[in-house]
Amino acid sequence: MPSSVISAFDYEAEECRLTVLFKSGRLYIYDDVPPDVADQFERAVSKGAFFNSRIRGHYRHRESSLAPT
């Protein structure tokens, strides 16, 4: 199901790094996200609700000015 808040995301398993692109155009990188959390995020019916409850505020993050490739 498409999200009204999140445009795209990518998970790099070797680095446990989750990259999230928001519809606003802002890109955030979340470090040390466990594979099971990334998998649950991918399968979540509501990406925004899952993100807010299980990712935002739980993992170290930074905003990136680089556009995703």
A tleap script that builds the chain and sets N, CA, C and O, in Angstrom:
source leaprc.protein.ff14SB
mol = sequence {
  NMET PRO SER SER VAL ILE SER ALA PHE ASP
  TYR GLU ALA GLU GLU CYS ARG LEU THR VAL
  LEU PHE LYS SER GLY ARG LEU TYR ILE TYR
  ASP ASP VAL PRO PRO ASP VAL ALA ASP GLN
  PHE GLU ARG ALA VAL SER LYS GLY ALA PHE
  PHE ASN SER ARG ILE ARG GLY HIE TYR ARG
  HIE ARG GLU SER SER LEU ALA PRO CTHR
}
set mol.1.N position { 0.844 -1.176 0.000 }
set mol.1.CA position { 0.000 0.000 0.000 }
set mol.1.C position { 0.893 1.244 0.000 }
set mol.1.O position { 1.816 1.331 0.810 }
set mol.2.N position { 0.641 2.187 -0.875 }
set mol.2.CA position { 1.441 3.416 -0.895 }
set mol.2.C position { 1.261 4.220 0.394 }
set mol.2.O position { 0.215 4.164 1.040 }
set mol.3.N position { 2.288 4.954 0.741 }
set mol.3.CA position { 2.249 5.776 1.951 }
set mol.3.C position { 1.975 7.226 1.580 }
set mol.3.O position { 2.399 7.698 0.525 }
set mol.4.N position { 1.272 7.917 2.446 }
set mol.4.CA position { 1.016 9.338 2.211 }
set mol.4.C position { 2.182 10.194 2.709 }
set mol.4.O position { 2.210 11.400 2.464 }
set mol.5.N position { 3.139 9.583 3.402 }
set mol.5.CA position { 4.254 10.325 3.990 }
set mol.5.C position { 5.608 9.886 3.436 }
set mol.5.O position { 6.508 10.710 3.273 }
set mol.6.N position { 5.754 8.601 3.149 }
set mol.6.CA position { 7.041 8.043 2.743 }
set mol.6.C position { 7.017 7.710 1.249 }
set mol.6.O position { 6.142 6.988 0.772 }
set mol.7.N position { 8.003 8.256 0.522 }
set mol.7.CA position { 8.095 8.001 -0.917 }
set mol.7.C position { 8.795 6.693 -1.218 }
set mol.7.O position { 8.358 5.919 -2.069 }
set mol.8.N position { 9.897 6.454 -0.503 }
set mol.8.CA position { 10.695 5.258 -0.774 }
set mol.8.C position { 11.596 4.989 0.424 }
set mol.8.O position { 11.816 5.859 1.268 }
set mol.9.N position { 12.109 3.769 0.478 }
set mol.9.CA position { 13.081 3.427 1.509 }
set mol.9.C position { 13.955 2.300 0.996 }
set mol.9.O position { 13.583 1.569 0.077 }
set mol.10.N position { 15.115 2.175 1.602 }
set mol.10.CA position { 16.059 1.130 1.219 }
set mol.10.C position { 16.761 0.654 2.479 }
set mol.10.O position { 17.058 1.447 3.372 }
set mol.11.N position { 17.022 -0.637 2.546 }
set mol.11.CA position { 17.717 -1.189 3.700 }
set mol.11.C position { 18.984 -1.878 3.228 }
set mol.11.O position { 18.948 -2.729 2.338 }
set mol.12.N position { 20.101 -1.503 3.831 }
set mol.12.CA position { 21.390 -2.133 3.547 }
set mol.12.C position { 21.709 -3.058 4.714 }
set mol.12.O position { 22.142 -2.612 5.776 }
set mol.13.N position { 21.488 -4.357 4.500 }
set mol.13.CA position { 21.596 -5.335 5.578 }
set mol.13.C position { 22.997 -5.412 6.180 }
set mol.13.O position { 23.135 -5.525 7.398 }
set mol.14.N position { 24.031 -5.354 5.356 }
set mol.14.CA position { 25.396 -5.477 5.882 }
set mol.14.C position { 25.738 -4.352 6.846 }
set mol.14.O position { 26.480 -4.562 7.806 }
set mol.15.N position { 25.204 -3.155 6.598 }
set mol.15.CA position { 25.464 -2.005 7.453 }
set mol.15.C position { 24.343 -1.746 8.456 }
set mol.15.O position { 24.470 -0.868 9.309 }
set mol.16.N position { 23.250 -2.497 8.364 }
set mol.16.CA position { 22.058 -2.271 9.196 }
set mol.16.C position { 21.607 -0.819 9.079 }
set mol.16.O position { 21.285 -0.167 10.072 }
set mol.17.N position { 21.594 -0.327 7.834 }
set mol.17.CA position { 21.284 1.073 7.563 }
set mol.17.C position { 19.983 1.175 6.766 }
set mol.17.O position { 19.829 0.555 5.714 }
set mol.18.N position { 19.057 1.967 7.292 }
set mol.18.CA position { 17.777 2.210 6.636 }
set mol.18.C position { 17.755 3.652 6.138 }
set mol.18.O position { 17.964 4.590 6.907 }
set mol.19.N position { 17.504 3.814 4.852 }
set mol.19.CA position { 17.399 5.136 4.250 }
set mol.19.C position { 15.941 5.368 3.898 }
set mol.19.O position { 15.315 4.536 3.241 }
set mol.20.N position { 15.401 6.496 4.332 }
set mol.20.CA position { 13.984 6.786 4.123 }
set mol.20.C position { 13.851 8.131 3.401 }
set mol.20.O position { 14.372 9.147 3.861 }
set mol.21.N position { 13.156 8.122 2.283 }
set mol.21.CA position { 12.859 9.340 1.536 }
set mol.21.C position { 11.401 9.692 1.784 }
set mol.21.O position { 10.496 8.904 1.509 }
set mol.22.N position { 11.198 10.885 2.305 }
set mol.22.CA position { 9.846 11.341 2.605 }
set mol.22.C position { 9.274 12.112 1.418 }
set mol.22.O position { 10.017 12.637 0.589 }
set mol.23.N position { 7.969 12.172 1.348 }
set mol.23.CA position { 7.304 12.889 0.252 }
set mol.23.C position { 7.691 14.361 0.227 }
set mol.23.O position { 7.580 15.014 -0.810 }
set mol.24.N position { 8.143 14.885 1.358 }
set mol.24.CA position { 8.590 16.276 1.436 }
set mol.24.C position { 9.905 16.487 0.684 }
set mol.24.O position { 10.315 17.621 0.438 }
set mol.25.N position { 10.567 15.369 0.319 }
set mol.25.CA position { 11.856 15.441 -0.351 }
set mol.25.C position { 13.034 15.281 0.595 }
set mol.25.O position { 14.182 15.224 0.154 }
set mol.26.N position { 12.761 15.208 1.886 }
set mol.26.CA position { 13.829 15.035 2.871 }
set mol.26.C position { 14.233 13.568 2.933 }
set mol.26.O position { 13.395 12.668 2.891 }
set mol.27.N position { 15.550 13.354 3.036 }
set mol.27.CA position { 16.117 12.019 3.058 }
set mol.27.C position { 16.855 11.814 4.380 }
set mol.27.O position { 17.740 12.594 4.732 }
set mol.28.N position { 16.485 10.766 5.105 }
set mol.28.CA position { 17.113 10.472 6.390 }
set mol.28.C position { 17.729 9.086 6.358 }
set mol.28.O position { 17.207 8.163 5.732 }
set mol.29.N position { 18.856 8.964 7.051 }
set mol.29.CA position { 19.566 7.692 7.167 }
set mol.29.C position { 19.530 7.279 8.632 }
set mol.29.O position { 19.935 8.042 9.510 }
set mol.30.N position { 19.046 6.075 8.891 }
set mol.30.CA position { 18.925 5.525 10.243 }
set mol.30.C position { 19.934 4.389 10.388 }
set mol.30.O position { 19.947 3.456 9.585 }
set mol.31.N position { 20.778 4.472 11.417 }
set mol.31.CA position { 21.825 3.485 11.648 }
set mol.31.C position { 21.408 2.448 12.681 }
set mol.31.O position { 20.566 2.703 13.542 }
set mol.32.N position { 22.018 1.275 12.572 }
set mol.32.CA position { 21.835 0.175 13.528 }
set mol.32.C position { 20.392 -0.317 13.621 }
set mol.32.O position { 19.934 -0.720 14.690 }
set mol.33.N position { 19.685 -0.281 12.499 }
set mol.33.CA position { 18.309 -0.793 12.461 }
set mol.33.C position { 18.394 -2.309 12.246 }
set mol.33.O position { 18.936 -2.751 11.233 }
set mol.34.N position { 17.879 -3.095 13.164 }
set mol.34.CA position { 17.947 -4.554 13.026 }
set mol.34.C position { 17.183 -5.047 11.790 }
set mol.34.O position { 16.183 -4.450 11.392 }
set mol.35.N position { 17.658 -6.131 11.195 }
set mol.35.CA position { 16.989 -6.673 10.011 }
set mol.35.C position { 15.509 -6.984 10.229 }
set mol.35.O position { 14.702 -6.786 9.321 }
set mol.36.N position { 15.143 -7.465 11.412 }
set mol.36.CA position { 13.736 -7.797 11.633 }
set mol.36.C position { 12.856 -6.550 11.637 }
set mol.36.O position { 11.710 -6.602 11.190 }
set mol.37.N position { 13.375 -5.438 12.135 }
set mol.37.CA position { 12.610 -4.185 12.119 }
set mol.37.C position { 12.451 -3.692 10.679 }
set mol.37.O position { 11.371 -3.245 10.291 }
set mol.38.N position { 13.516 -3.773 9.894 }
set mol.38.CA position { 13.443 -3.372 8.487 }
set mol.38.C position { 12.450 -4.242 7.726 }
set mol.38.O position { 11.703 -3.747 6.881 }
set mol.39.N position { 12.443 -5.536 8.025 }
set mol.39.CA position { 11.504 -6.453 7.374 }
set mol.39.C position { 10.064 -6.126 7.760 }
set mol.39.O position { 9.177 -6.120 6.906 }
set mol.40.N position { 9.834 -5.859 9.018 }
set mol.40.CA position { 8.485 -5.487 9.475 }
set mol.40.C position { 8.047 -4.173 8.844 }
set mol.40.O position { 6.878 -4.015 8.493 }
set mol.41.N position { 8.971 -3.229 8.697 }
set mol.41.CA position { 8.677 -1.948 8.056 }
set mol.41.C position { 8.260 -2.173 6.606 }
set mol.41.O position { 7.295 -1.575 6.129 }
set mol.42.N position { 8.985 -3.029 5.919 }
set mol.42.CA position { 8.668 -3.330 4.522 }
set mol.42.C position { 7.278 -3.952 4.396 }
set mol.42.O position { 6.558 -3.665 3.439 }
set mol.43.N position { 6.896 -4.793 5.345 }
set mol.43.CA position { 5.612 -5.489 5.277 }
set mol.43.C position { 4.449 -4.716 5.904 }
set mol.43.O position { 3.294 -5.117 5.769 }
set mol.44.N position { 4.749 -3.616 6.586 }
set mol.44.CA position { 3.708 -2.862 7.292 }
set mol.44.C position { 2.666 -2.296 6.323 }
set mol.44.O position { 3.006 -1.764 5.267 }
set mol.45.N position { 1.406 -2.420 6.701 }
set mol.45.CA position { 0.325 -1.860 5.896 }
set mol.45.C position { 0.415 -0.341 5.908 }
set mol.45.O position { 0.247 0.305 4.873 }
set mol.46.N position { 0.682 0.232 7.085 }
set mol.46.CA position { 0.845 1.681 7.204 }
set mol.46.C position { 2.311 1.977 7.502 }
set mol.46.O position { 2.757 1.862 8.643 }
set mol.47.N position { 3.049 2.357 6.470 }
set mol.47.CA position { 4.477 2.658 6.641 }
set mol.47.C position { 4.664 3.829 7.610 }
set mol.47.O position { 5.550 3.787 8.465 }
set mol.48.N position { 3.850 4.860 7.487 }
set mol.48.CA position { 3.976 6.025 8.351 }
set mol.48.C position { 3.757 5.693 9.813 }
set mol.48.O position { 4.518 6.139 10.671 }
set mol.49.N position { 2.731 4.917 10.106 }
set mol.49.CA position { 2.434 4.537 11.494 }
set mol.49.C position { 3.549 3.662 12.058 }
set mol.49.O position { 3.966 3.849 13.201 }
set mol.50.N position { 4.031 2.715 11.269 }
set mol.50.CA position { 5.117 1.856 11.729 }
set mol.50.C position { 6.370 2.689 11.973 }
set mol.50.O position { 7.033 2.543 13.000 }
set mol.51.N position { 6.686 3.556 11.028 }
set mol.51.CA position { 7.855 4.415 11.166 }
set mol.51.C position { 7.779 5.228 12.460 }
set mol.51.O position { 8.747 5.290 13.218 }
set mol.52.N position { 6.642 5.841 12.702 }
set mol.52.CA position { 6.487 6.686 13.889 }
set mol.52.C position { 6.580 5.901 15.193 }
set mol.52.O position { 7.101 6.411 16.185 }
set mol.53.N position { 6.086 4.680 15.201 }
set mol.53.CA position { 6.077 3.912 16.445 }
set mol.53.C position { 7.329 3.075 16.673 }
set mol.53.O position { 7.685 2.803 17.820 }
set mol.54.N position { 8.004 2.661 15.599 }
set mol.54.CA position { 9.105 1.708 15.769 }
set mol.54.C position { 10.472 2.202 15.308 }
set mol.54.O position { 11.489 1.592 15.639 }
set mol.55.N position { 10.515 3.308 14.545 }
set mol.55.CA position { 11.799 3.768 14.013 }
set mol.55.C position { 12.143 5.179 14.502 }
set mol.55.O position { 13.212 5.393 15.075 }
set mol.56.N position { 11.256 6.125 14.282 }
set mol.56.CA position { 11.518 7.512 14.703 }
set mol.56.C position { 11.787 7.550 16.207 }
set mol.56.O position { 11.010 7.037 17.013 }
set mol.57.N position { 12.907 8.170 16.555 }
set mol.57.CA position { 13.266 8.306 17.961 }
set mol.57.C position { 13.921 7.084 18.574 }
set mol.57.O position { 14.318 7.125 19.739 }
set mol.58.N position { 14.047 5.998 17.823 }
set mol.58.CA position { 14.628 4.768 18.361 }
set mol.58.C position { 16.047 4.505 17.864 }
set mol.58.O position { 16.789 3.742 18.483 }
set mol.59.N position { 16.427 5.131 16.753 }
set mol.59.CA position { 17.727 4.860 16.142 }
set mol.59.C position { 18.440 6.168 15.820 }
set mol.59.O position { 17.820 7.178 15.489 }
set mol.60.N position { 19.753 6.113 15.926 }
set mol.60.CA position { 20.568 7.270 15.559 }
set mol.60.C position { 20.317 7.562 14.082 }
set mol.60.O position { 20.228 6.644 13.266 }
set mol.61.N position { 20.203 8.841 13.747 }
set mol.61.CA position { 19.897 9.185 12.363 }
set mol.61.C position { 20.534 10.516 11.975 }
set mol.61.O position { 20.991 11.285 12.821 }
set mol.62.N position { 20.547 10.754 10.683 }
set mol.62.CA position { 21.043 12.017 10.147 }
set mol.62.C position { 20.290 12.318 8.855 }
set mol.62.O position { 19.822 11.416 8.160 }
set mol.63.N position { 20.188 13.589 8.559 }
set mol.63.CA position { 19.564 13.977 7.298 }
set mol.63.C position { 20.657 14.027 6.238 }
set mol.63.O position { 21.785 14.439 6.512 }
set mol.64.N position { 20.317 13.613 5.051 }
set mol.64.CA position { 21.269 13.616 3.951 }
set mol.64.C position { 20.792 14.585 2.880 }
set mol.64.O position { 19.597 14.685 2.602 }
set mol.65.N position { 21.732 15.288 2.291 }
set mol.65.CA position { 21.388 16.188 1.193 }
set mol.65.C position { 21.519 15.486 -0.151 }
set mol.65.O position { 21.210 16.061 -1.194 }
set mol.66.N position { 21.979 14.240 -0.119 }
set mol.66.CA position { 22.155 13.476 -1.357 }
set mol.66.C position { 20.850 12.847 -1.785 }
set mol.66.O position { 20.151 12.233 -0.980 }
set mol.67.N position { 20.526 13.000 -3.050 }
set mol.67.CA position { 19.326 12.364 -3.598 }
set mol.67.C position { 19.598 10.877 -3.757 }
set mol.67.O position { 20.717 10.494 -4.097 }
set mol.68.N position { 18.601 10.028 -3.520 }
set mol.68.CA position { 18.799 8.587 -3.685 }
set mol.68.C position { 19.048 8.252 -5.150 }
set mol.68.O position { 18.550 8.932 -6.048 }
set mol.69.N position { 19.815 7.207 -5.375 }
set mol.69.CA position { 20.106 6.773 -6.750 }
set mol.69.C position { 19.352 5.521 -7.094 }
set mol.69.O position { 19.474 5.012 -8.208 }
savepdb mol mol.pdb
quit
